[in-house]
Amino acid sequence: MRANFFVYLERAGQRPLRSLRPLSAISKGTKLVLSRGAHMACFAIVVSFVTVNSAAFSSQEDSAHPPSNLDNIVALDDDGQLRIKYTYLDKLLSSVVFRTGRSDRTFANKPQPSLGTRVIRSNRSRYRFEGNRIDFPVVKRNLRLITEMRMDLEALPDLIPFAKLSKNEQMAYWINLYNLAVLEFLGAEYPLQNTKKLRYSKKATSLWDDKRLNVSGVPLSLNDIHHRILRPKFKTSLIIYGLWQGNVASPNLLKGAYRGEDLYESLRKNAEAFINSNRGVHLSGSTLKISNLYDINKAFFPDFDIDVKRHILQFSDPKTREMIFNSKTVRANIKDYFIADFYQGHKGATSAANTNVAALVFAGGIDPSDAADLVASKILPISRYAPHIVVYLEKIRNRNKKRVGTVTVEEFLK
């Protein structure tokens, strides 16, 4: 029998904002640090003394109910299936992910240098307007809490009868752990622009090969989760669209965690968004250019050209299908290793004032779509903001205007 002490953060009178934490890992008076200009709320530390008996968990594997002290992280659904709750991961992702909407298949023009300089700070890639973006400055400021969240997920298989979870629930767990780890590891490296050296470093172990994770005493890397666990165990190419790579050319990181009950639906939707975008698939002459992620995952496509086309067709809209039928060759060479950061790795290029459009967006003062409207209407003077941020916001604004149907505007930080 060993006693573990857990803490969680809560705002007075409201539900907890973060998951259970080892007391040794959180210092007294810990606060959640928000974007510049955001309201700094005071958080109270609430300590729960929880006695954990490791042997007790193994003896309860056949029990219909999880241990009572795990009520905050697991639950039984109506069918009696054990489900993992991702309340705190949901809160994190909803706070740092900027959802940009579907691609309109317009390639980006060459970026312009900042006023008074010939230096181009932004991404030069023609794919740079595609894909969701992350508020990495907020990730950086809250890195300790994010690390603790990742450690909580790592510890989960030792605390619950993990083998009793459905295959979908297990698959969702591994995808969520992978994505949270990528977010954490890139946050630790931020600010940076290009993630290529982290993936293909000649001087150090690749970030994707470094065994920084530990689940049930087994050291794991990101590639271990991808190629040694997810691919052989679950045998579905849809994992391609669940594993976020942290760069512009990646499938989207969603504004919430994956869950077993709707896992395949979520993965299919992300597959559709990715495939029907320029960073996923586009035609160049008679060559079908596709993401290099298909080459990384070529184990799913033994007869590569035929199999990958057949796979892509499942999720293609009419325009993408026409591209596929008009192609003669396939090249998996679409890449953009630029970090999927709202500030494009150059937050320092923006004004420090709270009137800065990006600061207002991430502080929760205005919605991202409204931010572009304010810049366009000159309520926020355009000269004060980094050109690449203004152009990006205006691109999102114009793209959303072209959408057919009702667009629901969500507050970025709640």
N, C-alpha and C positions, 0 to 999 in steps of 0.2 A: 504494500500500500504506500503510495506516495502522494503528497498533497501538492497540487498545482494551483497557483493563484492567477486568476484572469481579471482583466479590467476591460471596460468598454467606455466609449465616449458618448455622452448624450447631452443634448441641450435641455435645459430645465423644462419639464412638463411635456417633453416630446420623446419619441422612441429613439433608441440608440442610432448613431450615425455610422458607427464602425463596428467591425466584428470583434469577437472575443480576442483579447491580447494576453500573452504571458506578462505578468506584472514586471518581471525583470527587464522586459523589452521596452517598456514605456516609462518615461520619466514623469514625475509629478508636474502637473500643470500643462500637459501637452495640449497644443491647439492645432486645429486644422488651418493651414495657411492658404488663403485664397489669393486670387489675382490682385494686382495692384489696383487700388480704388474700390475693392470689395469691402463690404462691412465685415469687420473682424469680430465675430461672435465669440463670447466666452463659453468655454465648454467645461463641464464638471466631470471630474473623475469619479466614477462609481466602481467600487471594488466588490467583486463577488468571490467568496472563498469556496472553491469547488474541489471536492475530493475525488480524484480519479484513480480507479483501480484498474490497471492494465489487464489483469487476468479477468476482471469482471466483464470486460467487453467481449472477450473471446467466449465466455460462458453464456453471453446473451445473444450470440449470433442467430440463434433460432427463435429469439423472442420476436413477437409481433410489433413491439414498440422500441424505438431507440432509447438509450439512457436519457433520463429527464434533463440532465445538464446540457444535452445537445439540442434541446428544443429550438434554440436560436439558429441552428445551422442545418438541421434535417427535419423532415416531416413526413407523415404518411398521407398519400393522396386518397381519393375516394375508392380506388381499386386496391388499396392496401399496399401500394408500392412505396418504397422508401425513396424520397426525393431530397436532393441537396438544395438548400436555400442559398441564393446568391444576393441577398438583400444589399450587402455592403459593396459588393462588386458592382451591382447595378448602380448604386449611388456614385461610385467613382467614375464609371464609364459615362453616365449621363452628365457628369460635370465636366469631363475633359474632352469628349468627342464632339466635334462640330460636323454635323451631317450636311453634306453639300447637294444631295440629290443625284438623280441619274445623269449619266453623260448624255450630251446632245451631239456627240461625235464631231465636235468642232475642235480642230487642232489649235493649240495656242500659238500666237505670233511671237516673234522674237521680242524678249523683254527689253525695256528701255532703262538706261542708267539713271541713277538718282540725280536730282538737280545739282548742278555744279561739279559733277564728277563723271568720269567715263566708266566707273566701276559698276558692274552689274552684280548686285548682291543676290538676286533671286535665282530660282531655278530656270535654266534655259530650255529645259525639255518641252517638247510640244505636248506632252501628256500632263503638264503641271497643274492644269485646272481640274483634274479628275480625282475622284476619291475623297473619302472623309478625311478631316484633319484633326489633329490633337493639340490641345493647349499644353505643350511640354513645359512651359514655365511653371504652371500649376503642379504638374507631375513632379518637377524638380523640387519644388518647395515642400511637397508632401511625400518625399521619397521614403522616409522612415516608416510612415504608416503603410505605404504601398508594399514595402518589403515585408512588413508584419502580416499583411493580408496574404501575400504569397506564401509565407511560412505557415499560416493557418491552413491554406489549401494543401500544402505538402503534408501536413500532419493528419489530414482528414482520414486517409485510408487506415491509419492506426487507431482511429477513434470510433469508427463505425464498421459494421459488417459489409465492407466494400464489395465483396464478391456477390452479395445478395442484391446489389443494385442492378437494374436493367442495363442491357448493353448500351442503350441510348444515353442513360444517365451517366454511365462510365465514360462514354465517348465525350459527352459534354464537359465532364470534369477535366479530362486531359486537354481539351481545346481551351477551356477557360484558364487552366494553369499555364499553358503555353503562352497565351496572349497576355496574361498579366505579367509573366516573366519578361516578355519582350518589352512591354511598356516600362517596367521597372528598370531593366538593363539599359535601354536607350535613354531613359530619364537620368540615369546616373552619368551617362556620357554627355548629356546636353550641357551647353549648346554645341551642336554640330550640324553640318549640312548634309554630308554624304555618309551613308551607312555601308558603302562598299568595302572599306578597309576593315570594318568590324566583322564582316562576313568572310572576306578573303584575305585576311592579314597574313603576310609572310614572316612577320617578326614575332607574332604571338598567336596563341590559340584563337581560332575564330570564335566570335561570340556565340555562334550557333553550335559549336562543337565543345565549348567549355562546359564541363560538368559542374555547374553552379547549383543545380537543384538536387534535392535529396528527398526521395519518397520511400518510406518504409525501410530506411537504411541503405537504399540503393542510389548512388550518385547518378544523376541524369543530366544530359544536355538537351537543348531544344531539339537538335536533330535526333536524339534518342527517342524523344516523345513522338516526333513526326514519323521516323522511319523504322523504329524498333517496337513501337507500341501501337500507334494509331493505324498505320498502313497495314501491317500484317494481322492485327487483331480484328479490325473492323472492316477492312477490305472494301472501302468505298472511296471513290475518287472525289467525293464531295468534301473530304477533309481539306482539299486544296483551298476551298473558299472559306473555311473556318479559321485557318491558321494565318493570323495577321503578321506581316513581315516588317512593319514599321516604316515602309517607304511608300512613295507616291504610286508605284506600279503594283502595289499589293491589293488583294481584295480588301474590302472595307473592314475596319474594326467597328463593331456595332455599338449602339448606345446602351446596351444591356448585355448581361451574360447569356450564354447558350444554356438551354434547359432540355432535359431528356424528353419532356412531353411534346415539344414542338421543334425538336432539333433538326429533323430533315427538312421541314418547311422553311426554317430560318436559313439553312445552308443552301437550299434551292434558290431562295430569293437573292441571297448574296451572290450565287453563281450567275443568275440572270443579270444582276447589276454589273458584274465584272465582265462577263462575256460580251455584253452589248455595250461595251465602252472601247475607246481606242487603246487603252492600256491593256485590255484583254485580248481583243481581236480586231484587226483591220486589214484591208486589202491594199497592196502596193503593186500595181501592175497586175500580173497574174499570180503573184505570190501572196499567200495568206500568212500574214505576220501574226504570231500569237505570243503570249507571255512566255518568258523563259521559265516560269513556274511549271509549265507543262513538261519541259525538259527535266527539271528537278524531280518531277513526279512521273517520269517516263515508265516506271515499273507498272503503272496502271494501263499503259498503252503499248503492248508488245509489238504490234504492227503500227508503228507510231503515226504515220500520216493518216491512215485510214481510221484507226481507233480514236485518235484525238479529234478528227473531224466529226465522227459519229457522236462522240461525247459532247462536243460543243453544240451540235445541232439540237440536242435535247433542250437547251436553254436559250436558243437564239430567237430573236425577233425577226420579222421579215427582211429587214435590211441586212442583218448579219447572215441570214440564210443565203441571201443573194450573193454575198461576198464569198461564202464557202463554195457555192455551186460554180462561181466564175473563176475560182482559183485552180491553178495547175500544180503548184508546189506549196509546201508548208515550211516556214522557218520560225522556230521558237526563240526569237531574239529581241522581243520587246522588254526593255529594262529601263528603270529609272530609280536609282538608289538614293535619290534625294529624300531626306527624312520627311515624313508626313506630318509636318509641323505647320500650324497656322502661320507662324512668323517665318517659315521657310529657313529656320536655323539662324535667323538674324533678328532676334527680338531687340537687340541693342540699336537697330536701325530706326526704331520707332520712338516717338516722343514719350517721355516719362510721365507726362501729365495725365491726369485721370480723364481728360477729354479725348485722349487718343481713342480712335474708333475700336481698335482691337482690344484695348484695355477695358473699354466699356462693354464690349461683347462678353468677355470672359469674366468680368466682375458681375455679370448678370443684370447690368443696367439696361441693356437693349438686346434685342434679338439680332442674330447675324444678318438676316434678311433686311431688317429695319436699318442696320448699320449702313449697308450699301445705299439705301434710300436717302439717309441723312447726308452721306457724302455727295451723292448725285445732286441733291437739292441745295448743297452748299451751306446747310445748317452747321455742318462740321467742316471747317475749312480744309480743303484737300491738300494745300501746301504743307500742312503740318504732319502729314503721314507718309510713311515709306511708300513709294509708288507701287511696289509689288503687292502690298497689302490692299491698297485701294483698287488696283486692277483686279485682284482676286475677288474682292467683295462685289465689285461691279459685275464681274463675270457671273457670279452666283446669282445676283439679283436679276440680271437679264435672262439667264437660263430659266429661273423659276417663273418669270413672267410668261415664258412661252409654253409652260405646261398647260395641258388641258385638264380641266376639272378644278376641284377645290383644293387649295393648299393649306394645310393646317400649320400654323406657325407655333412652334414650341419655344418656351423660354429656355435659353441655353444652360444657364446655371439656376437651379431652383433652391 
